[in-house]
Amino acid sequence: MGLQAQTLVSAKWLANMVNRNLVGPGLRILDTSWYLPMMNRDAKKEFAETHIPGASFFDIDECSDRTSKFDHTLPNEQFFADYVGNLGIGNDSHVVVYDASDFGAFSCTRVWWMFRLFGHPQVSVLNGGFRDWVKQGHPTTGTYSRPEAARFTATMERSWVKSFEDMTENINRQQFQVVDVRPRERFLGWKPEPREGVKSGHIPGSKCMPFWEFLDEDGMMLSPEKLKEFFEQSQIDLNKPLCGSCGSGVTACHMVLAAHLCGAPWATVYDGSWYEWFTKAPPEHVATEVKPEI
């Protein structure tokens, strides 16, 4: 891996770079917005209407293994390299990712993790996202100029990705902790999943840490001190191996980012997450809890 970039950057810092016309081969900005169908938002359409000046759109569904039956499964090294190279990103580029969700961060952590996974640690998350950018009064535009393509070489750190087989084996061997970042009522099996035909519940032995609880009310990542408290309250030991899971591998990366900020950069991701787990696992491995009578 090359040089590490600052994990989080502020809207003020990025606005200064934009205002100084420093967006180019050395600095690339990506709008990585992606939404569940139930959110009724069109990320591409919104990008065409308004985004941070100089930004390109990173489509999580396009930059994936299109042969997989599961949503946005990780692509291979060459596909990722070609995709980001066509966005003007080379191995020397500092990449800043953001999304336009109401949370402040929703899908951007997935792309932050993907760059690191494919051997590019020069990637930062815009703290507070587009939400804070607009709130601070920084400029936006509907104009897009496709950057000149660059050459990018990807080397995937495969140990950072867990498979269905890894997760199944871990139920008995308990080699790593599993953190599920979906809403608690879906984790417990009390509320339906957003995907048709997929029931709610959780992987046996996993712990629930809803992804938005890693953020404050302004959509900013909590301080390392508060993140450590949250992990401790959730009975997660940051000194031991851990793996993130969610609905389909997107918001699980919030946990990876949070652990990284706490000095635990070894967290992994179950790429297939609950969508794959429910589809493949035997009924006894779909854990739920009885909802108490009120």
N, C-alpha and C positions, 0 to 999 in steps of 0.2 A: 504493500500500500504506500501511497505517496503522502504528502503533507496533510495533516488534519486541519480542517477548517473549524472555525468557531461553530459550535452546535446550533446555537440560536443567534439570530441577528435581529435588530430592532428596525421598526419602520423608519425611524430617524436616520439610522446608518444607511439603509438601502436607498432612501430618498436622496441622501447626499451623493451616493454613487450614480443614481439616475440623473440628477441635476448636473453632475460633472461629466455627463456623457461617457461614463465608464462601462456601460453595458456593451458587451462585445465578446470576442473570443475568450477573454480572460475572466469575464463575469457573465453568466447566463441566468436568467430568471425564468422559472417555470410555474405556470398556473396549473396545478395538478387536481383541480376540482373534479369530484366524482360524487354522485348521489344515488341513494337507493330509490327505486321507483316510487315508493310511498312518500318521498320528499317533494315530488312534483316539481323538480328543477331540471333544466337542461344546461349542463355545464358548458358545452361547446357554444351554444347560442349566447349564453351570458358572457363568455370570453369574447365573442365577436362584438358584443355591445360595449363592454368595459373591462379593462384589465390594467395592470401596472405597465407603464410605458417600457417597451423593450422586451416584455415577456412573451414566451411562446407557450402553446398549450400541450401538456403532456397527458395523453389519453391512457389511463390505466388499463382499459379494456383492449385497446389496440396493441399496447406493448405487453403482450401476454402470449401464452401458448394457445393458439386458436384451435388446436386439435383436442384440447381438454374439454371434458363435459362440465367441468367446474369453472366458476367465474374467475376471470383474470389470474389464472395460474401463471406462475413465473415463466418467462420466455427463456430460451437458451442464451448463451453468451453472445453469439454472433447476432442474433435478432436484437438484443438489447443494445449492442454496440452500434448497429446500423441505425436503429431508431433514434438514439440520442445524438449520434453523429449528424443525422439529418436535421437536428434542431440546433446545430452549430456548436455542439459540445465536444471538446477534445479532452485528452487526459490531463491537460494543464488548466482546464476551466474550473473556476469556482462557481458552483451551482447553488442558487437560492430557490427553495421551493415554498409554495404557499397554496392555500385554497380559499375559496370564497364562502365557505360554510358559515352558518350562524354561530357555530361553536367557537370559531377562531382557528381551529385545526380539526380536520376530519380525515381527509385522504392524503394530505401532504406528508404525513409521517411514513406512509407506505413507500412513497417515492424516495424520501430521504433514506429509508432502509435499503431500497433496491440499489441505489447508487453505491452505498457502502458494501452491500452484498457482492456487487459486481466489480469491487476493487477500486472504488473512487470515493475516498474519505473527504475530498474537498467539497462537501455539500453541507448546507445550512438550512434550517427552518426559519422562515420569517415569523417571529414570535407575535401572536395575535392575528396573523393572517391578513387577508384583504379587508376583513372587518375593521381591524385597528388602523390599517393604512388609510382607509376612507375616513374613519373617525378623526384621525390626526390631520385631515385636510390635504393629504398629498395628492399629486396629480394622477388622473386616470385617462385612458384613451380607448377608442374603439378601432384605432388603426393598427394594422399588423403588417410588419415587414419580415418575411421569412429570412432567417439568418443564413449565411453561406455555410454549406455543409462542412463538417470537420471530420477528422479521423479519430475514432475512439476504439481503444482495445479493452475488452472486458475479461476479467478473470474472476470467476465465481467462487466464493467461499462456501462450499456445499455444506459444511458442518453447521452453518447458521440456519439451515432449513430442516424442519422435521416433517417426516412423511406419516401417512396413516399407520404404517407398520411400526414406526418409531413410537407413536402415541399408544398403540395397542400394547406393545411390549412394556411400555413405561407404567401401565396400570399395575402390573405385578412387581416390576423391578424398582419402580420409583427412583429412577436415576436423575430426574429433573422435576422441578415444580412447574405446574401448569396454571397460567393466569388467563382467565376468560374475561374479556373486556366488554361483553355485551351487557345490556340492561339486566338488572338482577331478576326481574320478573320473567324474562326469557330464559335466563340461566336456570332458574328454579322450575321452569316448565309451566308457569302460570299464565304467560301471555304468548300469542302465536309469533312465529318467525315471519319475516317479511317475504320469504320465498315460498311459493306455492308447493305444497307436498312435503314441506320440511317441518317437523314438529319441534317444539322447544325442549330444552333440557340441557344437560352438560356432561362432559367427560368425567367419569368417576375420579374423585380425588382432586379435581381442579378447584381453584379459588376464584371468586368473582371480584374484579376491580373495574367498574364501568369507566370507559375511556374518558368521558368528560370530567371525571373526578380528578384527573391529572391536571386539569386546567382551573384557573380562577374565574371569577364572574366576568372578567373582561376578556376571556379567551386566551389568556397568557399561561404558559406552563408554570406550574407551581415551583417554588424555590426547591433546591435539592434537600433542604432541611424538611420541608413539608412533604415532599415526595417520599423521603425516607420514613416519615411518620405514617404515611398512607400504606406503604409496603408492610411496615411492622404491624399496623392495625389489621391488615389483611392476612397476617400470619405467613408472609413471604420473606424468606431469608435471602438478602441480596448477595451473600457470600457463597451461595450455592447455585448450581445451574437452574435456569428457568426458561420457560417457553411461553410465548403469547399465542392466544387463539381468540377468534371472534366469530363473525358470521361467515366471512369468505377471505380472511387474511389481510384486510385493509386496516381497520382500527386496532388490530392486535399490535401494530407497530407503535402505537402510543406508549404501550408498556415498555417496548424496547428502547424508545427514546428516553422515557423517564428513568429507566434503569441505567442507561448510558450517562445521563446527567448526574446520577448518584454514584458514578464511578464503577459501574458494573456493566462493561460493554459486551459481555458474552451472552446476553439474552438472545434466544432464537425465536423463530416463528413457525407455527404449524400452518403451512401455506393453504392447505385445503380447508382448514378450520371446521366450524360446525356443519357447514353445508356438506362437506365430504364425509365428516364423521357420521352424521345421521344417515347418510345414504349407504354407507358401507358397514357400520358397526352392528353387532347383534343387539337385540332389544335390551339385554341385561347390561349393556354398556351405554345405554341412554338413560342417564340418571335424572331423576326429578325429585321434588319434595312436595309433600301434601300441603296444600294451602290451608292455613288455619281458619277455622270458622270465626266469624266476627259476630 
